[in-house]
Amino acid sequence: MSASPLAMPDPHALLSPTAQADPYPVYHQLRAVAPVYRSPIFNGWMLTRYEDVKAFLQDPRVAAGSLDVDVRATLPEDLQDKWTEIFQFLSMWVIGLNPPEHRRLRQLLNVGFKPRLVEKLRERIQEITDELIDVVQATGQIELIGDFAYPLPAIVIGELLGLPASGRPLLRTWSQTIVTFLSTGTQGDRAAIEAMHQTLRDITDYLGEIIAARRSTPQEDLLSGLIAAEEQGSVLNAEELVAACVMLLFAGHETTMNLIGNGFMALLQHPDQYALLAADSSLTSNAVEELLRYDGPVQVIWRTAAEDIAIGGQQIHAGERIIPCLGAANRDPAQFAEPDRLDIRRANAGSNISFGHGIHYCLGAPLARLEAQIAFASLLRRLPGLGLVDEAVVWRGLLSVRGVQALPLAFDKARTRDHAHQ
């Protein structure tokens, strides 16, 4: 008796609370029924096969771009100017640029994130990690996101740029606004658009004061280097300088925060893999790659067809939106055997595409990997017996960026280890 054919998923399926907690069954169904799927909800073509996603991310016929300019025409008149300001600001982010502008800014920003330079940050990242663990060590509990996963990368990118510690709470608030806008504001949500518009003004004012101070008194930090490039006149203009700083601040902590949160959720749901990693820290590097593959922090990204493209029997016309689903690609059984099984020893875990592919590959990937490796190794070593305090974990409910709102954990404080005696 033959199996019943799979039905096409509900177009709204990925927006449901069930899919927000676990989108992978929907991805599997899409991949099986319509791997190149024209979504009426997201106004674009969703790609769910690993081979297709990877190919499209390096296809010169596909242009970067995360916002649909056609959205402006659908908005009430009082929002259209705000939308234009937001669009103009975000269009300066290097992740949304195409050559030759992309190459110019990418080469400039790459200077601060080369692997050999990132490796020099290892000692400082370890210090920050230990300091954060010291704060909770005697309590027996840690809210992993607020106490650790957010402040660790936020402190690192803040120090790298040379921003004052007093601005960290503002950074998190602004970041949450940006994430919400990229998920719902791009669909025309009024509250998200208005909040994003105000946030960009607030960030610009905040950074403007710091940039002015650096102009008069340069320091040994990335911001001073960017200002020096801007003052040369041909490399970076004043607006691009502010936009670059905002992008680095946002991307510099959001991805790592969710990588740590999602990764711990995955380990807690797979006690055998948790025990394996806790017992053998030499597995940490490959474990981070597998955690990126299994439940990565970025689920989908947005592209535009620069010219007509045919794929999977579908014709995508120039100007249409393309939505490569990184999360779906990382669970494609054609690339990863038993993709729904977490295996921190997986031989090809490193072929995940959680940081993208091609010319827009995440420039902060080496830093995110290093932060995550230190984080997982240190938490498992110093806080034994970590487990959920409340099983009802709430996910943030966003399509593009995946992460938990909070992750309260308990550990055996009688067996904790001081970092000075490791």
N, C-alpha and C positions, 0 to 999 in steps of 0.2 A: 504494500500500500504506500503510495507516494505521500510525501509530506505536503501539508497545505501551504500554498504560496504565501509569502509574507505580504502584508498589506502596507501601503504607503503610510508613514507616520502622519499624525495630525500636524499641520503646519505650525501650530502653536506649541507642539510637544516640548521643545527645548526651553520654553518659558515657564513650564509647569514646576511647582514645588518639587515634584518627584525627580524631574530632570536636573533641577538646580542642585539637588543632593547627589545625583548620579546621572550624568548625561550620556554615559557610555552605551547603554542599551539603545538609545535613540540613534547614536552614531552608527552602531552595528546594523541597525535596521535600514538606515539610509544607505549605508555602503552596500548592503545586499540588494536593495530594491532600486535605488536611484543614486549611484555614487557621484553623479553630476546632477545636482538637484536644484531646480529653480524655485527658490523660497519666496512666496508672496509676502511673508512677514518681514524678512530682512532685505527684500528687494534686490536679490542677487543670487548668483550661482554658488551653492555650497559644494565643496570638494571634500570627500571623506576618505579617499584611498591614499595611502602613503606615497605611492609612485606619482600620482597626479599632483598632490600637494607639493612635493619636493620639486617636480619638474616646473610647476607654475611659478614657484618662488624664485627661480633663476631664469625664467623666460623673459627675454627683452621686450616681448610684445605685451607684457603685463606691467602696468605702472603702479607705483606705490600710491597710497592715498587712503585715509581712514574715514573721510567725511564725504557725504554726497551733497554737492552744491545744489542739487535739485530740491533738497529739503527746504531751503530758504523760501521758495515760492509757495510752499504749503503752509507756512507759518503765518500767524496773525501779524498784522503790519507792525505792531509795537515790538515784536521780537526779531524782525528781519535785520535791523541794523545791529542788534546784539549778536545775532548769528554770524553776520559778516565779520565783526570784530574777532569773534572766537575763531572762525575759520581762517582768517588772515594770520592770527597768532600761531595756531597749530600747524598751519601749512609751512612754517619755518622749522618745525622739528625735523631733524635729519631722517627719522624713520619714515617720514611721509614725503621725502624729496626724491627726485629722479635725477640721473646724470644730466648735465655736468654739476649742477648745484649740490647734489648728494655727495659727489666725490670731494668737492672742495671742503665741505663741512665735516665729512667723515674723516678725512685725513687729519684735520685739526683736532677733532675730539679723540681720535684713536691714540694720540700721544699719551694721554693720561691712563689708558686702559690696556696697554701692551702687557702680555703675560709676565714678562720679566719685571716690569714695574709693579704690577699687581702683587707678585710674589713678595716684594719688599714690604708689603702691608701685612704680611702674615703675623708677625709678632704683635702689631698693634691690634689686629682683629682678635687675636687670642686674648689680649689684655681686656678688651671691651667685653668679650664673651665671658671671661672669668668674673669680671666686675658685676655683670648682670646676674650671673648665677649666685655670686656671693650674697646679693641682696635677698634672695629667696631661700637660700640654703637651709636656714634654721626654721623655716615655717612649715615645711612639709608639703607645700602647694606652690604651683606656678601657673599663672594664666599665660600660656605660651605665646600668644599673639601680643598682648599688651605689655607683658613683662620682658619679653625676649625677642620674638621674631620681628616685631616692628622696630624697637630701638636699636638693635644691632646694625642692620644695614643703614638705618637713618643716621646714626652717629658716624658710620664709616664714610658715607657719601658726603655728609655735612662737613666732616673734617677734611676730606679730600678737596672739596671746593673751597674750604676756609670760611664756613658760615658759623655764626655764634650758636652755642648750645641752646640759648634762650628761644630760638626759633623752632625747635623740634616739635612742640605741640601744634604750632601753626602748620607745619609741614604735613602732619598726619591729616588734619582737617582738610587742607587744600587737596591732598592726594585723594581722599575719599570723594571729594566733589568732582575731581577730574575723572575718576573711575566711573562714577555714576553717569556723568555726561557722556563718556565714550560708549556706555552701554544703553542708556535710555534717551539722553539728550539728542543723540544723532537720529533718533526715531521721532523727534519733535516734541519731547516732553517739556512742558513750559517750566516747571520748577527746576529741572536739571539745567536747562539753558540759562535761566536767570541766575542760578547759583554759580554756574561756571563763568558767566560774564563778570560777576562781582569778584569771584576768586582771582581771575586773571588780573583784574585791576589791583587787587590787594597784593598779589605776588609781585607785580611790576613795581609798586610803590616800595615794598619791603626790600626787594633786590636793588632798586635804584639807590637807596641810601647806602647799602653795603658796597655797591660798585663805585659810588662816589668816593667813599673812604679808601677803597683800594687804589683808585687812580692817584690819589695824593700820597698814599703809603703802600706800595706793592709788598706782597709777602710771598713766601714759598708755598703757594697753593695753586690749584688748577684754575680758580677764578682769576687770579692775577695773570696767569698765562693767557687766558682767554681775552682779558682786557688788553694785554699787550698786542695780541693779534688784531683785535678790533681797532686799536689805535694806529696800526699800520695802514688801515684804510682800504686795503684790497682783499683782505682775507675774511673778515667778519664785520658786519655793521652793528650798530647799537641795538637795533631791534632783535637781530639774530642772537646777539650776546645774551639778552634776557631770555629769549625763547630756549636757547641751548641750556641755560642754567635750570630752567623749569623742567625741561625734559630729563636732564640728568638727575635732578632731585626726585622726580616722580618715578622714572624707570629704575633709578639706582636703589630704591628700597622696596618698591611694590612687588617686583618679581621675587626677590629673595625672601621677603616676608611670607608670601604665599607658598613658595617652595618649601620653606621650613614647616609651615602649618600643614599643608597638604601631605608633605612627606611623613610627618609624625602621625597624622591620621591613618595613613596607609600602613605604617609600621604597627600601630596599635591594633589595626584590623587584621594583621598577619603576625601573631605572636611568635611563630617560628622564625620569621625573618628578623623581627625585633631582637630575639635572643641571639641569633646568629651574628648580627651586627654588634650587639653589646659585647659579645665574647671575642670578636676579632675586628679590631679597628683598622686592620689593613684592607678591609673590604669597603671602607668608607667612600673612597673615590668612585668606585663602580656602583655603590649603593645610591649615591646622589644621582648618577646617570639613570639608574632604573626608576628612582622616585620621580625624576623629571619626565620620564617616559610614561610611567603608570598614571600619574595625576598631575600634569604640569600646570603651572600658574597662568599661562596664557592659552586659552582654548581656541580662539579664532582670531584671525587678522583680516584686514580689508584691503583689497586690491581693485584695480580697474583695468579692463581690457583696453589697451592702446590701439589695437586693431582687431579685426575678426579672428577668432580662434575656434577650432573644432576640437572637441575632446569627448570621448565616451559616447559618441553618437549624437552629441548636442552641439549646436552652433551658438557660440557666444559672440555677440556683436560688439564692435568698438564702442566704448563708453559705458558698457554694462559693468556692474559690480561683481567681483569674484570674492568668495569668502573661503579661503583655505582653512580647514578645520584641523589645527595642529593636534588637538586632543584626540580626534578620530584617527588621524594618521598614525599616531603613536600606539594605537590599539588595533592596527590592521594586522590580521592573522597572516597575510601574505608576506609581511615583513618580520613580525615578531610571533614566534610560536607560543601558543597559549597566552594571548595578549592580556587576558584579564587576571592572570596569575602574577603576583609580585614575586620577583626572583632577583635578589640583590647580587647574585652571581651570574646573571644573564650575560652571555658572551657578547651580544651585540647591543647591549643597553646604550652604548655611546652613540649609536646611530639614530637616537631620538632627534626630533626636530623641534623641541620645545623652545629653543632660542631662534627659530627661523632657519633660513637657508639663503644662500646667494648674497648679493651685495648688501642686503639689509639685515644680514645676520647680526644679532644683538651685540653691540660693541662692549657692553658690560658683562658678557657671559663669563669671562675668566674671573672677574671679581665675584659674581654671584656664586659660581662654583666653589671658590675658595671659602667664602663666608659660610656656605652650606656645609662644606666638609668639616670645618672647624666647629660649627654649631652642633651638628649631629654627634660628632666624636666626643665633644665636651659634655653635652647634656647626658648622653648615655653613660659616660664614665663617672660623672660627678653626682648625678641624681638617679640612683638606682631604683628600679621598680616603678617607673613612670606609668601611670594609668589614668583613664578618664574619670573625672569626678562626676560628670553628668553625661549620659549616653546621648542625650538630645542635642547634638551639635547642630548649630544653625549656619548654613552656608550663606554667602553674601547675596545670592540671587542675581548674579550678573552673568551674561553670556560670554563676554570676551575675556574677563579676568576672573579666574576661579580661586576662591579661598574661603576659609571659615571666618566668621565674625569674631569668635573667641574660642579658646581651647583650654578649659580649666583642667589641670592635671594634678594628681597627688603623687608623692614619692616617699620612699622610706628614709626619713631624715636621720634615722639612727645610723644609716650606712653611707651617708653622703661623704664625699671626698673633697678635701680642701685643695685648691689648685696649687698651693705651694708645696704639696707633698705628693705630686703625681709621679 
